[in-house]
Structures are given as structure tokens and as C-alpha cells.
């Protein structure tokens, strides 16, 4: 049976002393749910795994239910296929991630039922500091480092839609895609 490779991005674990989950426990939980080849990356809830499922929707529901049950919190997870991650990395705006000394680069992953363009409409940006681009299932965001204190991107945390978003920096996003690749 052919296996598909997925990435689960967990929201809200090991942040600010809340929802503390050891990576070994997280890996065990995924294996207990029947996933294989489980690899965690850094403490912020990034899990690469394989599954016989052909679509990320079923693993996403299974993971949210399994994490909520095992760790006692309301889990929110975004599961992406290897092809989806390839698209996210390869379709980034031209030059995105290239001026690391001047800009901080983040990728905001949004749940399927939300459009990145719709989220962007809700954010009041500071045009001197903030830049955003809507991708297929993500928002690419950059902030000018020297004026970061003037950024309005952090105000996204006050929006109701924030509970349906998880954010990773560009370097982490690229590394996660590299961990998923089978052609290396």
C-alpha cells in the first residue's frame, strides 16, 4: 500500500507555559493513532508523518480528536500534504525570505474554510513596515526589522480568525518541506 507524507502543524502547544507536550509524547501519540515514520521538528508542534490516507482531511480530524483526548486541550491542527507544502515553498512571492538582515519572514497557515485574502482584509497593516501576500492556503508576511515595533501584523492575535491560523517563520517552513521530501 502506498503511503502519503503529511505535515501536521499544531497550534498553541509549548507556548507561554500552556499546553506543554514533550516531543516524545507527541510522537507516541501519533504512532498510537496509526501514523508511521513520525518525526517532530522543534518544540512548537511540527510533525511529519506517513499515512495510508490519500487526503489530509481525515488525518487532520483524527489528530485533533486524538490530541484533545490524550493531552486534554482543544487541539487545532492544520495537516498538509507533501504536494501542498511544495506549492507553498515554491509559490512564495519573488524574493521572499532573501533579505534576512532587513526583514522577518513568516508564513501564516490558515484552516481550509478560511481564505487568506479574507484574513488579509481584516488586518490593518502599517505600509512602512508590513507586507503581506495571499497564497493558496497561506499568507506570506514580512516585517521590516528596524521598524518592527511599529508593525501591525501582531494585531492579528486580536481577531476572531486568529484561532484558525498557525504561524511558522520562513526558515522553519522551508525546513519542514525538506523533511517531507522523498526525492532527496
N, C-alpha and C positions, 0 to 999 in steps of 0.2 A: 504494500500500500504506500502510495506517495505521501510524503509529509510536506506540509507548508510551514514556512518560517514566519513567525509573528513577533511583534514588539508590543509589550504592554507598558503603557505609561500610567503609573499610579499617581493620583493626585492627593496631596495632603498627608503624606507619611513622612516621619522623621523631620518635621519642620516645627520649629519653635517649641520643642518638647512635647508635641502632640503626636498621637498615633505612631509611637515608636515600634518599629518592626525590624528585628535583626535580619540581615540578608539570608542567613542560613535558614531561618524560619520561613521566610518568604519563598525561598527555593523549594523547601519541603512542601509548603502549601501548594505550589504549582504542580509539583510531582504527584501529590496526593489527589489532585484534580485530574490526573491522567496526562498531563503535558510532559514532553520529553525534551532532552537537550537544553535544560533550563540554565540560563546564565544571567546573573544580575550584574548591573553596572552602576557603580557609586551608590550612595545611600538614599538617593532621592526617589527610588521606586521605578527603576527601568529594568524590565525583564524580557530577555529574548528567549523564545521557546519554539518548539515544533509541535505540530498538531496534525491529525488526520483531517481536521475540519478544512473545508475549501474556502471559507469566508470568515472574516474577522468578527462578524456579528455574534455568532454563537459563543466563541471563546470569551468575548467581552462580557456577555451576560453571566456566563459561568464564573468568570474571575471575580466580577463584582459581588456575586452571591457568596462565593467561597471565601473571599477576603473578609466580607462583612461578618459572616458566620464565625470564622476562625479567630479574627482579631478584634471583633466587637466594635467596629466603626462603620459608618455609612460610606462604603468604598465607591469611588468614581474612577473609572479606568477607560482609557482610550486604547484600543487594540488596532494596530496597523499591520498590513501585510508587507512583505519584502518589496513588492512592486509599488505599493503606496509610498514607502519610505524612499525608494529610489526616485520617484517623482518629486517628492518634497525636496530632496537634496539637489537633484538635477535641474529643477524648475525654479530655484531661488532667483530673485532678481539679479540682474547683471552686477557683478562686483560685490554682492552680499557676502559679508564675512572677510573681506580683503583688507580693510583698514582697521585692524585690531588695536592700533595705538590711539586711534581717534574715536572709534565707535564701539559701543557694546551691542552685540547682535543676539537677538532672541527669536525663538520660534514658539508661537502660541498655537497649540494643538486644540482644536475645538471638536466637540461631540458632533456626530453625524447630522443631527436635526437642526444644527445652527450653521448659518453661513458666515464665513469670515468677513465678507463685505458688510453684512448686517451688524456684526460686532464693531467693525471699524467705524460705522456710522454713529455708534454710541460713545465713542472715545473723543474727548476734546483734546486735540494734540497741540503742542507748542511747536509751531513750524520752524523755529530756530534750532530746536533740539531733536525733535522726534520725527521719524519717518516710518511709515507702515505700508505694506503691500499685501493684498489679499491673494492667497494661493488657493488651490483646490479645497484643501481641508485644514489649512493653517493660515496664520497671519505672521508674516515676516516683519520684525520690528528692529529698529536701531535707534540708539540714543547717542548723542554727542557726549563723550565722556567729560570734557572740560565744563560742560553746562548741565551735567546730569541732575543737579539739584533743581533745575527748572523743568525737568521732564514732567509731562502729564501722563505718561504711559502707566505709571503705578496707580493712577486713579481707576484703572480698570477693576481693581480689587473692590471698589465700592459698588460696582454694577451687579445686578442680579445674575447676569450671564456668566460672571466670573466663576461660579460653581461648576460650570460646564467646560472649563478651559484648564489646561495644564501647560506649563511653560518650561522649555529647556533652552539653554544657551546654544548658540550655533555649533560650537566645538563638540558639545555633548551629542547634539543631533547627528552630526557627521559621524562621530564615533559609533553611535548606536547603529547607524546604517552599515558601517563597516563590519560590525559584529554579526549582522544579519546576512551578509553576502556569502553566497555559496560559490561564487566564481573566482574567489581569490586563491 
